[in-house]
């Protein structure tokens, strides 16, 4: 009877050791699978939510505040002669 308990304990210890050695690998695999599914869902949702954007010219992207950009350009042009004089 004592020998049977020792064998059971030895097998449980071996199984526990193998489980502890495999835990990081199994955990990484499960996390990778979950992440892949989440990314796929996000990409599908983003593709469904975003309408096809019209192609804009590659040379000049559309600006949100064109009047403010023009004011910045004018101001920079005013500063340019002062910088050259200094």
N, C-alpha and C positions, 0 to 999 in steps of 0.2 A: 504494500500500500504506500509506504514511504517513497519507494522508487517511482511509482506512478505519479505522485505529487511533484517529485523532482523533475520528471520528464515533462509534465504539463507546464511547470514553472519555466523550464528551460525553453520550451517552444514558445511560450508567451513572451519571454524576454527576447528571443530571436525575432519574433514578429514585431514586437515593439521597436526594436532596433532598426529593422528594415523599414518600418513605417516612418520612423524619425528621419531616416536617410532619404526617403522618397518624398517627404512632405514638401520641401522647397520646389522640387521639380513639378509635382502635381499642382501645387499652388500657383506657380508661374504659368502652367498650361491653362488652368481654369481662368486665371485673370486675363490671359491673352485672348481666350475665346470670348470672354465677356466684353473686353475692350473692342474686339473686332466687330461684334454684333452692334455695340453702341455706336461705333464710327459709321457703320453701314446705315444704321437708322438715321443718324444725323445727316449723312450725305444725301440720302433719299428725301428727307424732309427739306433740306436746303434746296435741292433741285426742284422739288415740287412747289416750294414757296417763292422762289426767285423766278420772276418771269424772264423770258429771253431778253437780255439787255441789247439795245441797238448798238451796233459797232460805232465807235467814235474814232475820229482821226488820231493816228498814233503821234502825229507831230504836236498837236495842241490839245491836251485834255480839257474837258469842260471844268470850269471853275465855279465854285458856289457863289462867290461875291465878285463879279467882274468889275463893278464900279470901284470897289475897294482896291482891287489889284491894279487898276489903272491909276488910282491915286498914289499907290506905293511906287509905281514906275515913275510917275511925274516927280515925286519927292526925291527918288534916287537920281534922276536926271539933274535936279537942282543941286544935289550934293556933289556930283561928279566934277564940275568945274572948280568947286572949292577945294576938293581933295587934290586936284592936279596943281593948283596954285600953291598949296602948302608944302 
